[in-house]
């Protein structure tokens, strides 16, 4: 046993060392300017924040009751990692273009920078993830009580919890919200996080070795003893009812979680400084997952074989070394579990505070003029949000201390973040996905999650009537929260997953198909999709000369437009001809000048079919320019206008110089000459209009002449034929 004061001292020293690591890294970055480079090993190891106290403690408890089913929560993650080159790489490339700072920012940016979508994602994250934070706090509190004799010191459970929560608020502010960074990258914090990830791996592995090769004689000995004690379910793939469905459920949830958990999105996307680091992460992170899971089953089996109550299975990692009298290993295990919990708390709370301040609080401040001055206190505002999140998590942990919910809180939170999946992956790969579809999908999925998982939690806690769970609202059995529309006999998590995804995906697809987004959203969608498939790293070149625009999407866009008025073969041929005439057919990318000329020629072709006015309108309504292309077009136009004005002014200045005119008189002369030039332009336009009218008359005269000539030729042919007939008759 340790005294509470000694454990607090050890923890304080440990966190001080982590803070020192963070400070050293930040100072090194500032002195050497290495912020943009990053380190692939640091990046890959930081992803292990995925392993929280649920892994360190909960996996053992899960294995003790459900056998190898716990591997499902990592199997789906490994499948997700295998697809990172097609999913995560696209997210990183979009982040580099749009300066994304959170998952709410990413999803809202994809859907026309919708503030309501960003707010909805933030609300889902807060309600869904805050209980998961409470699980980490409870893990720290319970482990602290297990290794200290708090009963003799008279320290109450609530006081310990409050002390831990205050410590976590301080650590989160010190490591993650100490200062504002316009990129929202915190490389010092990430270095400290990597140290924590290594500590928890070393601690868990050390306990595993101790249990497997000191308390027992290797893996084989443990397996034999399990069979003898009739505890074979620990090494079974189907130790629970409906195990097949649960395997699928866990794999779907973990596949989603590895992409959508706010902390994972932050370390994987926001903190990424080089997308090539993914190549290292795609083998190193799976290796980490394998190593930290090797000894889960031996520890679970050892706890049961040694007679420790299954009720304490979550803490076998601590209790086994403690039971064996190894204080050093017990303390190491506590520090490892503490690292697993604090890593998750710090990153998640920091990310949630950023999302809440940017998408919930700031819009409210902006809507009230009297509160706009508060924007200058954004950093302090985030400190307050961090405190509210962690205090709310502590309250939840205390309120539901004896509820079943803390045993399954990880899965409940995973189902919450699963609601981001249709909008996220639809936005990555489906161009027709739009803001209405995303909002309807998120909202419907979240409502089903609340109804089928959150409300039953409140019912079982006694906050709501149990008749709602057994009879349904208004005694409609088909609407029972855990048996919606008659789907019974499933685990509540599987049941919620099925219905929330059915409503979410269905609403997303239907909403996207029936809603026609405005031109701004269409342009942003095109830009976003292009950003995920092209490299944003390029050397700066003069405006108009940088060939950064992918040609193929522009060709497809033009073909699609022409196909509405011409047959597909003709449309494709015309586009091919235009590209060949411009000598860009073999180029992968074109400049903005080449693109403008391409669109002009497309309009010219279209005008031959539907008229100039209609062709111009069709081009204006269909052809899309992203924000960079629009900026380049404006810059080119401004440059041309400036050059023309400069040339004109130079000639005028020469005339003024020869007469010695300066000052206000010169300005008047310039204005007079500009007015004269404008009159000349109007006169020339009038003259051109008259010439066009004369030309049209001339065309009409030529047409009449051609018609008369053709008629004369026909008359001559008739006369010649009659003459040949007459001559033939005379000769006969």
PyMOL commands that set and color helices and strands:
alter all, ss='L'
color gray80, all
select helices_A, chain A and resi 4-32+40-50+53-82+88-98+103-110+115-147+150-153+157-175+187-215+219-228+232-235+243-260+262-270+277-293+296-305+310-323+327-367+369-399+405-418+421-429+435-461+467-470+473-475+477-479+484-486+492-514+519-531+551-563+568-581+592-610+612-622+627-659+663-731
alter helices_A, ss='H'
color red, helices_A
select strands_A, chain A and resi 549-550+589-590
alter strands_A, ss='S'
color yellow, strands_A
deselect
rebuild
show_as cartoon
